[in-house]
Amino acid sequence: MRTFRGGLLIGLAVAVLVGVLAIIYEFYDTRTLKRTVRRGEVLCGVNKGLPGFSIPDDKGNWTGFDVDFCRAVAAAIFNDPGKAKFVPLDASERFKELQSRKVDILSRNSTWSMARELDYDLYFPAVAYYDGAGFMLPRARNKETSLDLTGSKVCVQAGTTTALNVADYFRANNMKYEEVKFDKLDDVMKAYDTGKCDTFSADVSQLYALRLNLSKPGDHMILPDMISKEPLAPVVRQRDDDWMMIVKWTLYAMINAEELGVTSENIDEALKSKKPEVMRLVGTEGNYGEQLGLTKDWVVRIIRHVGNYGEMYERNIGEKSKLKIPRGMNQLWNAGGVQYAPPVR
């Protein structure tokens, strides 16, 4: 009996130890790709509700530019964009939640900066959207440029790069202003919409989106000038190179596809192409997908299910959308913009 009890206790101890080790492994394992495949879905941290970028409908269906990028990553891995699961995160919690592995990737209008990479131990693989801070104000104020805003009461959201951008801009131009700061974006919008401040500052893309939520959107204008550089990028954890490469090259594949004229509508024709650049992109030549830990047709999966960069842009925030944000800097490098992807070769 004692031998049986002793063996039982040893067995229980071993089981507990195995369980603890499994938990520790899951927490500290940096191989996100393997954990994602094992889980069967990609966990994406997104904005709680930013029209054009990430917003759910009343049935919980998400749409937007940042949402589509997550779906592209899921398509590359699983051949199924529906394998992307969206986790809404506030600006104040987004980086900590990524650090703690609540999400696999952050696709949430986040500015790439040196401090964020160093302070949070994170990595911004590539710029998905080139943006800059700007100002929205009532048309009735009759202002033409940001230099006309001296004496303004400016609403900003805490925990973003905007507050520092605004402070730097007004100080550099010897202009006075009053900062009105709130932790929650909804509170910032409410304050602006009810006249507690006469100017609202955020990334210009965000201003276009948030203007749609105002009680009278047509009464408000967005000034044409930008006062900062805001390269918006997906974010992953450092020391997880396999995952970082997949996220980075998913974006680059979509940009290259647009440059090469490969779209969701002609992807089957592209598979028959004899052009070397197209063949390498769609996987009929080379083993680039396999080197990423994916399949030869990983780009085909992305383009078939989500489209190229231009398609993703236009339907969510471009001319085919309610926002109608001009491509501007986000046009391809050979069309007057700065979007540029390394070649697949």
Beta strands, then each sheet from edge to edge (+ up, - down):
strand 1: 42-46
strand 2: 55-56
strand 3: 62-63
strand 4: 84-88
strand 5: 105-106
strand 6: 122-123
strand 7: 129-131
strand 8: 133-138
strand 9: 152-157
strand 10: 177-182
strand 11: 199-203
strand 12: 220-222
strand 13: 230-232
strand 14: 236-237
sheet 1: 4+ 1+ 5+
sheet 2: 2+ 3-
sheet 3: 6+ 14-
sheet 4: 7+ 13-
sheet 5: 10+ 9+ 11+ 8- 12+
end
